[in-house]
Amino acid sequence: MRDHLIIEDGRVASVIRAGRALVSGIVEFVDELGVESTQVVVLCQPSTRDIAETTATAFAGSGRRATGFTLPDGEEAKQMGVVEDVYRHLNTQRFTRRDLIVAIGGGALTDTAGFVAGTYLRGVDVVYVPTTLLGAVDAAIGGKTGVNVDGKNLAGVFRHPRAVAIDIDVLDGLPPDLIREGSAEAIKTGMIADPAIVEAYEADRLGVDLDDVVNRSVAVKVAVVNDDFTEDGRRAILNYGHTVGHAIETSTGRSHGASVAIGMHAAAAASAQVLDFGELDRQEAVLRGIGLETTAPDAHAPAIRSLMALDKKRDASGLRMVLLRDIGQPEVHTVDDATVRAALTAIGVD
Ligand SMILES: NC(=O)c1ccc[n+]([C@@H]2O[C@H](COP(=O)([O-])OP(=O)(O)OC[C@H]3O[C@@H](n4cnc5c(N)ncnc54)[C@H](O)[C@@H]3O)[C@@H](O)[C@H]2O)c1
């Protein structure tokens, strides 16, 4: 078990604990942090209702009033209408600023719960229990919350949860598809900052030691976020693979992890052209080794280019991509058309 600390203005804003049996020990964890709530509202998604019920029972056993509220699954949760439904449940429960929300689920659930916590009564405490690998290594870490309004994550606030409890026992029980999905982000983290993560996937593929991979990934994200909370500078390195990845996700409907893997291959090809990056094949083997695609020949090239151009319009300096000089050496570059072409050719889009 390991704690990772998010520091804001010299104070601990959030404690992220990753280890085993944390769901069964959630009351003790919250007590240890001194979160003094008289009431707990447990938010979950359909797939995490069992864990939520156990958790609510544990809080009730500690003398707190505890209720549960199930949000719709996946992106269906990330809507203003659902946010309002949760506000209404909190109203009905006479929820106060001394009470606590516990959010149990994947990234869609924690993103929505975080938005509720950041806005209800102008901000109440929330503890996340991420139950997907993507949630554990990415969505639950770093204080970004968001719901979708026409575009993805267009409404949101920056707000850290009081704590994050990542129970490796829960992650060990995930189906291979969800392990693969989160592994794309874990490998990305390895490529930008921790070669040991890449080596772990080379050795054990989808059978990697999740305790080790999660703790390493969280350590990197926490260090980056502590350096640059609101993404003015260094936090951008976390977007390695995401410029092309987002365009693939939007235009082909692939999942986020699958799209990021393809985006990483494109970014690695651009890195080879601009910075002589020599690990393109190695990265591709690692991604393919766990069943992720690195090309998207079905993608419509003009659609990908115009989605990337949209990104460019949002940044006056041109299209910016995170490139690698070597594993662990990310750099943000404004790239020219020839580089974009090389990146798209590498993923079969031309
Ligand atoms: N805030 C951030 O910084 C950030 C970063 C990355 C991604 N995100 C967001 O995270 C979301 C994607 O995360 P996700 O893939 O975890 O999404 P998700 O919450 O939709 O979970 C994916 C699926 O897994 C199911 N699930 C959850 N826990 C399970 C378990 N223990 N066993 C079996 N099934 C389980 C869910 O019900 C859902 O169907 C997106 O909305 C994305 O925008 C946010």
Ligand as a Chemical Component Dictionary entry (heavy atoms), coordinates in Angstrom:
data_LIG
# 
_chem_comp.id                   LIG 
_chem_comp.type                 NON-POLYMER 
_chem_comp.pdbx_formal_charge   0 
_chem_comp.three_letter_code    LIG 
# 
loop_
_chem_comp_atom.comp_id 
_chem_comp_atom.atom_id 
_chem_comp_atom.alt_atom_id 
_chem_comp_atom.type_symbol 
_chem_comp_atom.charge 
_chem_comp_atom.model_Cartn_x 
_chem_comp_atom.model_Cartn_y 
_chem_comp_atom.model_Cartn_z 
_chem_comp_atom.pdbx_ordinal 
LIG N1  N1  N 0  -10.921 13.679 -15.311 1  
LIG C1  C1  C 0  -9.911  13.236 -16.015 2  
LIG O1  O1  O 0  -8.769  13.717 -15.899 3  
LIG C2  C2  C 0  -10.131 12.119 -17.005 4  
LIG C3  C3  C 0  -9.026  11.478 -17.590 5  
LIG C4  C4  C 0  -9.258  10.412 -18.452 6  
LIG C5  C5  C 0  -10.557 10.006 -18.727 7  
LIG N2  N2  N 1  -11.596 10.675 -18.146 8  
LIG C6  C6  C 0  -12.991 10.249 -18.409 9  
LIG O2  O2  O 0  -13.160 8.917  -17.952 10 
LIG C7  C7  C 0  -14.169 8.282  -18.719 11 
LIG C8  C8  C 0  -13.662 6.944  -19.178 12 
LIG O3  O3  O 0  -13.312 6.168  -18.042 13 
LIG P1  P1  P 0  -13.814 4.661  -17.880 14 
LIG O4  O4  O 0  -13.398 3.861  -19.044 15 
LIG O5  O5  O -1 -13.433 4.214  -16.526 16 
LIG O6  O6  O 0  -15.384 4.875  -18.041 17 
LIG P2  P2  P 0  -16.690 4.305  -17.423 18 
LIG O7  O7  O 0  -16.959 4.893  -16.093 19 
LIG O8  O8  O 0  -17.723 4.502  -18.458 20 
LIG O9  O9  O 0  -16.398 2.750  -17.222 21 
LIG C9  C9  C 0  -16.337 1.886  -18.324 22 
LIG C10 C10 C 0  -17.303 0.697  -18.101 23 
LIG O10 O10 O 0  -16.792 -0.121 -17.054 24 
LIG C11 C11 C 0  -17.836 -0.429 -16.149 25 
LIG N3  N3  N 0  -17.226 -0.724 -14.850 26 
LIG C12 C12 C 0  -16.791 0.145  -13.915 27 
LIG N4  N4  N 0  -16.221 -0.506 -12.903 28 
LIG C13 C13 C 0  -16.315 -1.830 -13.201 29 
LIG C14 C14 C 0  -15.894 -3.007 -12.530 30 
LIG N5  N5  N 0  -15.226 -2.966 -11.369 31 
LIG N6  N6  N 0  -16.131 -4.199 -13.134 32 
LIG C15 C15 C 0  -16.775 -4.265 -14.329 33 
LIG N7  N7  N 0  -17.196 -3.169 -15.007 34 
LIG C16 C16 C 0  -16.955 -1.979 -14.438 35 
LIG C17 C17 C 0  -18.729 0.766  -16.188 36 
LIG O11 O11 O 0  -20.023 0.477  -15.712 37 
LIG C18 C18 C 0  -18.702 1.126  -17.671 38 
LIG O12 O12 O 0  -19.644 0.361  -18.361 39 
LIG C19 C19 C 0  -14.501 9.224  -19.870 40 
LIG O13 O13 O 0  -15.709 9.887  -19.582 41 
LIG C20 C20 C 0  -13.346 10.215 -19.857 42 
LIG O14 O14 O 0  -13.717 11.489 -20.339 43 
LIG C21 C21 C 0  -11.412 11.694 -17.291 44 
# 
loop_
_chem_comp_bond.comp_id 
_chem_comp_bond.atom_id_1 
_chem_comp_bond.atom_id_2 
_chem_comp_bond.value_order 
_chem_comp_bond.pdbx_ordinal 
LIG N1  C1  SING 1  
LIG C1  O1  DOUB 2  
LIG C1  C2  SING 3  
LIG C2  C3  SING 4  
LIG C2  C21 DOUB 5  
LIG C3  C4  DOUB 6  
LIG C4  C5  SING 7  
LIG C5  N2  DOUB 8  
LIG N2  C6  SING 9  
LIG N2  C21 SING 10 
LIG C6  O2  SING 11 
LIG C6  C20 SING 12 
LIG O2  C7  SING 13 
LIG C7  C8  SING 14 
LIG C7  C19 SING 15 
LIG C8  O3  SING 16 
LIG O3  P1  SING 17 
LIG P1  O4  DOUB 18 
LIG P1  O5  SING 19 
LIG P1  O6  SING 20 
LIG O6  P2  SING 21 
LIG P2  O7  DOUB 22 
LIG P2  O8  SING 23 
LIG P2  O9  SING 24 
LIG O9  C9  SING 25 
LIG C9  C10 SING 26 
LIG C10 O10 SING 27 
LIG C10 C18 SING 28 
LIG O10 C11 SING 29 
LIG C11 N3  SING 30 
LIG C11 C17 SING 31 
LIG N3  C12 SING 32 
LIG N3  C16 SING 33 
LIG C12 N4  DOUB 34 
LIG N4  C13 SING 35 
LIG C13 C14 SING 36 
LIG C13 C16 DOUB 37 
LIG C14 N5  SING 38 
LIG C14 N6  DOUB 39 
LIG N6  C15 SING 40 
LIG C15 N7  DOUB 41 
LIG N7  C16 SING 42 
LIG C17 O11 SING 43 
LIG C17 C18 SING 44 
LIG C18 O12 SING 45 
LIG C19 O13 SING 46 
LIG C19 C20 SING 47 
LIG C20 O14 SING 48 
# 
